[in-house]
Each structure stands twice: as structure tokens, then as C-alpha cells.
Amino acid sequence: MLCDKVTQSSPDQMVASGSEVVLLCTYDSTYSDPGLFWYRIRPDYNFQFVIYGDESRSHGAYFAQGRFSVKHLLTQRAFHLVISPVRTEDSATYYCAMSTMMQVPRKS
């Protein structure tokens, strides 16, 4: 039986300002098109929504537009966050999350 879960495989990363970083997230779901999110907690403990995506669309927070994007690889069940170019203010702990609310389960 499948359970709904996300797995982040990016350990702590230190990157230079101006470079690109990819934060890895894969998911298993009993749903065919779960909603996927990235959130972050900044050093000042401010919790922020970063970006949302599903099979047909994505939407990011205002600060994320232009530099934050996702690589949503449906066949690999991956939802990787790409930040480019990285800025000092991007320093945070990033979390991948999944929502199955209002979704139709896929047939086994």
C-alpha cells in the first residue's frame, strides 16, 4: 500500500551568491496529481510560502518571481526547487510539502 509522503535529499548546502542551487524533493502519493509546495523558515524564524505546483501550473510568492522555479518531473515524481541566482537573503531552511486535499485518487 502506498502512503503519501515527500522525501528531501538535499543536505545543508552552502552556495556562493550569484550561483544556482537545486533543492531535491521526491514524492509518493495515492493521488494522481497532488499539490506540491516549497516553504522556508528564515533565520529570523519567519515562515514563508515559496512556490506551489501541480500537474498543470505553478505559482510563486512575490519575492520568488524570476529567480525561483521548480523542475516538476512527473514520471520521476520529483518537485525540485531551483534558485538562480542565489542571494544572501535566500538563506533559510527549505521544506517540500504535499497536499492531497480535493484530489481524486488514482486507480490501482
C-alpha beads as a LAMMPS data file, in Angstrom:
LAMMPS data file: protein, C-alpha beads

108 atoms
107 bonds

1 atom types
1 bond types

-500.0 500.0 xlo xhi
-500.0 500.0 ylo yhi
-500.0 500.0 zlo zhi

Masses

1 110.0

Atoms # bond

1 1 1 0.000 0.000 0.000
2 1 1 1.321 3.434 -0.913
3 1 1 1.379 6.218 1.591
4 1 1 1.525 9.905 0.820
5 1 1 4.985 11.259 1.594
6 1 1 7.695 13.585 0.401
7 1 1 11.421 12.993 0.703
8 1 1 14.018 15.726 0.648
9 1 1 17.503 14.580 -0.243
10 1 1 19.371 17.876 -0.115
11 1 1 21.528 18.182 2.982
12 1 1 22.693 21.558 4.245
13 1 1 24.180 23.412 1.316
14 1 1 26.474 26.396 1.193
15 1 1 26.488 28.163 -2.150
16 1 1 28.021 31.365 -3.392
17 1 1 25.857 34.381 -4.147
18 1 1 25.123 34.516 -7.858
19 1 1 25.247 30.752 -8.367
20 1 1 22.398 28.263 -8.891
21 1 1 21.189 25.739 -6.326
22 1 1 18.736 22.861 -6.773
23 1 1 16.938 21.526 -3.693
24 1 1 15.721 17.983 -4.283
25 1 1 12.274 16.647 -3.408
26 1 1 10.561 13.425 -4.481
27 1 1 7.091 12.242 -3.548
28 1 1 4.900 9.143 -3.382
29 1 1 1.177 9.601 -3.452
30 1 1 -2.004 7.625 -3.871
31 1 1 -3.272 10.644 -5.810
32 1 1 -2.568 11.254 -9.479
33 1 1 -1.974 14.993 -9.180
34 1 1 -1.136 16.159 -5.667
35 1 1 -0.484 19.810 -4.924
36 1 1 3.200 20.346 -4.103
37 1 1 4.710 23.229 -2.179
38 1 1 8.012 24.656 -1.054
39 1 1 8.130 26.676 2.164
40 1 1 11.043 28.156 4.051
41 1 1 11.933 29.287 7.554
42 1 1 14.355 32.184 7.577
43 1 1 16.988 32.768 10.284
44 1 1 14.605 35.256 11.973
45 1 1 12.038 32.379 12.211
46 1 1 9.793 33.971 9.602
47 1 1 7.818 31.168 7.892
48 1 1 7.234 31.865 4.186
49 1 1 5.407 30.203 1.312
50 1 1 7.803 29.964 -1.657
51 1 1 6.088 28.179 -4.553
52 1 1 3.197 25.833 -5.419
53 1 1 2.867 23.487 -8.337
54 1 1 0.719 20.680 -9.675
55 1 1 0.498 18.874 -12.992
56 1 1 -0.743 21.918 -14.893
57 1 1 0.512 25.076 -13.164
58 1 1 2.825 26.694 -10.662
59 1 1 2.614 29.896 -8.655
60 1 1 5.259 31.538 -6.531
61 1 1 5.394 34.158 -3.829
62 1 1 6.174 37.710 -4.906
63 1 1 9.794 37.508 -3.742
64 1 1 10.252 34.233 -5.670
65 1 1 9.252 35.517 -9.085
66 1 1 12.055 35.489 -11.615
67 1 1 14.635 33.616 -9.501
68 1 1 12.762 30.644 -8.038
69 1 1 11.331 27.897 -10.211
70 1 1 10.535 24.205 -9.989
71 1 1 11.583 21.202 -12.021
72 1 1 8.417 19.109 -11.844
73 1 1 9.323 15.727 -13.303
74 1 1 6.032 13.829 -13.298
75 1 1 7.390 10.425 -14.343
76 1 1 10.074 10.575 -11.648
77 1 1 7.662 12.078 -9.092
78 1 1 10.098 14.901 -8.426
79 1 1 9.460 18.532 -7.475
80 1 1 12.871 20.185 -7.235
81 1 1 13.278 23.835 -6.250
82 1 1 15.735 25.854 -8.345
83 1 1 17.076 29.180 -7.066
84 1 1 19.117 31.203 -9.534
85 1 1 20.848 33.454 -8.946
86 1 1 21.150 32.814 -5.213
87 1 1 21.175 35.889 -2.956
88 1 1 22.278 36.246 0.658
89 1 1 18.645 36.803 1.717
90 1 1 17.750 33.308 0.423
91 1 1 19.469 31.794 3.468
92 1 1 16.807 29.627 5.146
93 1 1 15.689 26.095 5.877
94 1 1 13.535 24.918 2.959
95 1 1 10.747 22.358 3.210
96 1 1 8.918 20.448 0.498
97 1 1 5.291 19.560 1.278
98 1 1 2.353 17.873 -0.427
99 1 1 -1.385 18.361 -0.222
100 1 1 -3.901 15.799 -1.393
101 1 1 -6.937 17.874 -0.458
102 1 1 -9.652 17.986 -3.100
103 1 1 -7.853 15.481 -5.330
104 1 1 -9.224 12.343 -6.949
105 1 1 -7.339 9.119 -6.034
106 1 1 -5.724 7.355 -8.971
107 1 1 -6.986 3.895 -9.847
108 1 1 -4.829 0.931 -8.809

Bonds

1 1 1 2
2 1 2 3
3 1 3 4
4 1 4 5
5 1 5 6
6 1 6 7
7 1 7 8
8 1 8 9
9 1 9 10
10 1 10 11
11 1 11 12
12 1 12 13
13 1 13 14
14 1 14 15
15 1 15 16
16 1 16 17
17 1 17 18
18 1 18 19
19 1 19 20
20 1 20 21
21 1 21 22
22 1 22 23
23 1 23 24
24 1 24 25
25 1 25 26
26 1 26 27
27 1 27 28
28 1 28 29
29 1 29 30
30 1 30 31
31 1 31 32
32 1 32 33
33 1 33 34
34 1 34 35
35 1 35 36
36 1 36 37
37 1 37 38
38 1 38 39
39 1 39 40
40 1 40 41
41 1 41 42
42 1 42 43
43 1 43 44
44 1 44 45
45 1 45 46
46 1 46 47
47 1 47 48
48 1 48 49
49 1 49 50
50 1 50 51
51 1 51 52
52 1 52 53
53 1 53 54
54 1 54 55
55 1 55 56
56 1 56 57
57 1 57 58
58 1 58 59
59 1 59 60
60 1 60 61
61 1 61 62
62 1 62 63
63 1 63 64
64 1 64 65
65 1 65 66
66 1 66 67
67 1 67 68
68 1 68 69
69 1 69 70
70 1 70 71
71 1 71 72
72 1 72 73
73 1 73 74
74 1 74 75
75 1 75 76
76 1 76 77
77 1 77 78
78 1 78 79
79 1 79 80
80 1 80 81
81 1 81 82
82 1 82 83
83 1 83 84
84 1 84 85
85 1 85 86
86 1 86 87
87 1 87 88
88 1 88 89
89 1 89 90
90 1 90 91
91 1 91 92
92 1 92 93
93 1 93 94
94 1 94 95
95 1 95 96
96 1 96 97
97 1 97 98
98 1 98 99
99 1 99 100
100 1 100 101
101 1 101 102
102 1 102 103
103 1 103 104
104 1 104 105
105 1 105 106
106 1 106 107
107 1 107 108
